[in-house]
Amino acid sequence: MKNELEIIKGNDLIQAKRSLHLTSREKKLVSYMVACVSPYDDDFKEYAFPVSEFATFFNITDKNVNKEYERIATGIMSKPFTVENDLEKFTACWLAEAAYDKKTKEMRFRFTPRLKPYLIKLKKYYTRYRMINLIHLENCHSEAMYELLKQFESIGHRKLELEELRNILGLGKKYPLYSNFRAKVLEPTVSEINQFTDINISYEEIKQGRRIASIHFKIWADVENKYLSDALKDHSDPGTVKVSSSTVEVEETYEVPRELPEELKPVIQRLVEDFGFDITEAMSFAHKFDSQRIVENLDITEKRVRANQEKGIETDTTKYARKAIETDFRQKKTGLELRLESEKKKKKSENNTEAIRNFLDTYYQGWYQAKLDEYIANAGDNFKDAFQDYLESNDDLLMHTVREAFKEKGFDAPLVKNQLRIFYSEELGLQEKFNIEFFMDDNGYSIRPTDTGDELYKFGKKINL
């Protein structure tokens, strides 16, 4: 069984709400089915794979694996989920149909058509990972938690409301006490993810009053996971794994997929067949750089390689082509052209930065006032005497008016409420506590620098300003 099987899912599908959770085997089967989909398919079709391959990959040793497969597939079809985003909300099941072909001993299935935008031709807002990460996950919630956090690996952290997390995991009324949820769900999934996958996680409990309201996860890569390395060796074709003293390097043997977007097929084909790129890197380059840049740099590479051959100089064709495309070995532009491009990029970058700042400032002000009001409400009478002393210590006309309003209506007077916010903000240092960084973290905002200026993201989704 090859190790390069990949899962590619739209993020809205990962974050779908479930009333019933899938079992560990049901989740693994869904993932195996998703791995059958090419991201370049034009439409869903009937997919198929030998049941024995699925069983071997996940070490399923049941005597009647065919019956077990049918049981798992039936379970998947009986557990709907709900996807909701800015454009739509719908409830569906993973599969429209599932069948076992007794003659070929293959499992044949079709996905529910409604899921097409979340599994095919994904260009943004998706999560991608190797299925090899799922092999050792036995807790029925570990895979769902892994996907939720893998989605934010590049950001390094993710905050999830406890109720939202329960809905995504399909817990229903199970484990209503947080202590039970932590012992039965949170701790086992964190342990399995850290032990068996390509990421490590830790978490912090965030309280609202006395109750745990949300979980803040920290996420970082684990590139040398022993179990993952062993799994890659076990599930590689013979001769595809090199083992050194400290690392395992997998040489992936790809065939160029037949189903590629027509506009990218020629350049991907040339990268793979003529210049030795593996298919994954070829696809990445084809999406990252425009075709003209790739083709012209490949022509330059070919000329250089031929010239070196005539001189008896050995050249790593793939390495040279990679560097040529990334650096762009084409004839350089004039100084004036470069200067004008630089000025244009700088102007665009400045405009992006200003737009992001204005956007964040606008929403920050309302968030900060809400945080102040929440803090004041939770503080109760703790700072009542200090506030009265604050009013008495300032003898200007405004404070005199506030004191009179306080004597008449207490904290309910609008003028008093406003001054109370100022007191908490300035005297107690809340403006420093609830700063813009806190606001961005609390709301999932992050800023990523690019060649054309900063870009703003919210929970991993780019915001176009």
Sequence and secondary structure as in RCSB ss.txt:
>XXXX:A:sequence
MKNELEIIKGNDLIQAKRSLHLTSREKKLVSYMVACVSPYDDDFKEYAFPVSEFATFFNITDKNVNKEYERIATG
IMSKPFTVENDLEKFTACWLAEAAYDKKTKEMRFRFTPRLKPYLIKLKKYYTRYRMINLIHLENCHSEAMYELLK
QFESIGHRKLELEELRNILGLGKKYPLYSNFRAKVLEPTVSEINQFTDINISYEEIKQGRRIASIHFKIWADVEN
KYLSDALKDHSDPGTVKVSSSTVEVEETYEVPRELPEELKPVIQRLVEDFGFDITEAMSFAHKFDSQRIVENLDI
TEKRVRANQEKGIETDTTKYARKAIETDFRQKKTGLELRLESEKKKKKSENNTEAIRNFLDTYYQGWYQAKLDEY
IANAGDNFKDAFQDYLESNDDLLMHTVREAFKEKGFDAPLVKNQLRIFYSEELGLQEKFNIEFFMDDNGYSIRPT
DTGDELYKFGKKINL
>XXXX:A:secstr
  S  EEEEEHHHHT EESS   HHHHHHHHHHHHTS TT SS   EEEEHHHHHHHTT   TTHHHHHHHHHHH
HHT  EEEE SS EEEE SEEEEEEETTTTEEEEEE GGGGGGTSS  SSEEEEEGGGGTT  STTHHHHHHHHH
TTTTTTEEEEEHHHHHHHHT TTS  SHHHHIIIIIHHHHHHHHHHSSEEEEEEEEEETTEEEEEEEEEEE TT 
HHHHHHHHHTS TT EEE SS EEE       S   TTTHHHHHHHHHHH   HHHHHHHHHHS HHHHHHHHHH
HHHHHHHHHHTT    HHHHHHHHHHHT S    HHHHHHHHHHHHHHHHHHHHHHHHHHHHHHHHHHHHHHHHH
HHHHTTTTHHHHHHHHHH  SHHHHHHHHHHHHHGGGSHHHHHHHHHIIIIIS HHHHT HHHHHHHTTEEEEEE
TTEEEEEETTEEE  
